[in-house]
Amino acid sequence: MDDNKISKTDLWADRVHSFQESGLSRKDWCQQNEIPQSTLGYWIRKIQSGATGTEPFSDPVFAKLPSEQEQQFNAPAGNHSVTIFLPENIRIEVGADCPSRLMTALLQALKNYA
């Protein structure tokens, strides 16, 4: 390859950096740059896995969450919450009073998050 030509990986590394610095949502940035969201997602995963030398996500970690009965029996006064940290500085805080329907929808959305 010619030394003056930028590699595809370098080009996409610059694009991913531009997206991350833009402060825009993935959808908005892709619309402005006429790039499919799936393509941006592919290159984010590819660059992250190349930077770490491993897959971008580690093996899942399982934790036993208390049942509603356990929470009511063992819960001292106060508000308890669970915080979920995702890439791209996304933080989700779920309070103890989160309705089960909302929790189900949240878990489904996280499952589909890429």
SULQUI-V832170 format. One line per field, one symbol per residue. psi: psi as a letter, one per 30 degrees, with the letter a starting at -180 (. if undefined). A space follows every 10 residues. Layout:
psi=???
This chain:
psi=kkffkkleee eeeeeeeeee ffglleeeee eeghkkeeee eeeeeeeeee efgakfklkk kkkkkkleee eeefjlklkk lkkkkllhhk kkkjlfgkke eeeeeeeeee efk.
